[in-house]
Amino acid sequence: MTKKIQIDPEKLCKKIEQIYPDIGVCGINVQVIWDEKAESWAVVLEKEGKRLLTHLEPEDIEACEKGEKCIAIGLQLGELKKNLELK
């Protein structure tokens, strides 16, 4: 069973918006949710009726929230954003 790390979804959303300032501004909505089925945190991006999500590794979330490194999350979200725009 995956450990549900304690995160503040609003804080993570703000961190995502720092990494990708155009998310949330140019019509791309972002949401962070606990996915019970997958037992992990998911980031959902929505734009013009299209919706994609990705699951984040707990270690990556913790490191990013501590300000240590957000590279893995940045790369994962960049790919998700690109796929959403191509969909």
C-alpha positions as CSV (number, residue, x, y, z in Angstrom):
1,M,0.0,0.0,0.0
2,T,1.3,3.4,-1.0
3,K,1.8,6.0,1.7
4,K,-0.4,9.0,1.3
5,I,2.0,11.8,2.0
6,Q,0.5,14.9,3.7
7,I,0.5,17.6,1.1
8,D,-1.4,20.8,0.7
9,P,-3.0,20.6,-2.8
10,E,-3.2,24.4,-3.0
11,K,0.5,24.7,-2.2
12,L,1.4,22.1,-4.8
13,C,-0.8,23.9,-7.4
14,K,1.0,27.1,-6.7
15,K,4.3,25.4,-7.1
16,I,3.2,24.0,-10.4
17,E,2.1,27.5,-11.5
18,Q,5.6,28.7,-10.6
19,I,7.2,26.0,-12.8
20,Y,4.8,26.6,-15.6
21,P,3.3,30.2,-15.3
22,D,1.1,29.7,-18.4
23,I,-0.8,26.9,-16.6
24,G,-3.9,28.4,-15.0
25,V,-3.5,31.6,-17.0
26,C,-4.0,30.7,-20.7
27,G,-6.9,28.4,-20.3
28,I,-5.2,25.4,-18.8
29,N,-6.7,24.5,-15.5
30,V,-4.8,22.5,-12.9
31,Q,-6.0,20.4,-10.1
32,V,-4.2,18.2,-7.6
33,I,-6.2,15.2,-6.2
34,W,-5.7,12.1,-4.2
35,D,-6.5,9.2,-6.5
36,E,-7.9,6.4,-4.2
37,K,-7.8,3.8,-7.0
38,A,-4.1,4.4,-7.7
39,E,-3.3,5.3,-4.1
40,S,-1.2,8.3,-5.3
41,W,-1.4,12.0,-5.9
42,A,-2.5,13.0,-9.4
43,V,-2.2,16.3,-11.3
44,V,-5.1,16.9,-13.7
45,L,-4.7,19.4,-16.5
46,E,-7.8,20.6,-18.5
47,K,-8.1,22.8,-21.5
48,E,-11.0,23.3,-23.9
49,G,-12.8,20.2,-22.7
50,K,-9.8,18.0,-22.9
51,R,-8.4,16.4,-19.7
52,L,-5.2,14.5,-19.0
53,L,-3.7,13.4,-15.7
54,T,-0.4,12.1,-14.4
55,H,0.5,10.6,-11.1
56,L,3.4,12.1,-9.1
57,E,6.0,10.2,-7.1
58,P,5.7,11.0,-3.3
59,E,9.4,11.6,-3.1
60,D,9.3,14.1,-6.0
61,I,6.4,16.0,-4.4
62,E,8.2,16.2,-1.0
63,A,11.5,17.4,-2.6
64,C,9.7,20.0,-4.6
65,E,7.6,21.3,-1.7
66,K,10.8,21.6,0.4
67,G,12.4,23.7,-2.5
68,E,15.1,21.1,-3.0
69,K,14.3,20.1,-6.6
70,C,11.4,20.2,-8.9
71,I,13.1,18.8,-12.0
72,A,11.2,15.5,-12.1
73,I,7.8,17.2,-11.6
74,G,8.7,19.9,-14.1
75,L,9.6,17.3,-16.8
76,Q,6.5,15.2,-16.1
77,L,4.2,18.2,-16.2
78,G,5.9,19.6,-19.3
79,E,5.2,16.3,-21.1
80,L,1.6,16.3,-19.9
81,K,1.0,19.9,-21.0
82,K,2.5,19.1,-24.4
83,N,0.2,16.1,-24.8
84,L,-2.8,18.1,-23.7
85,E,-2.1,20.7,-26.4
86,L,-1.6,18.0,-29.1
87,K,-4.8,16.0,-28.1
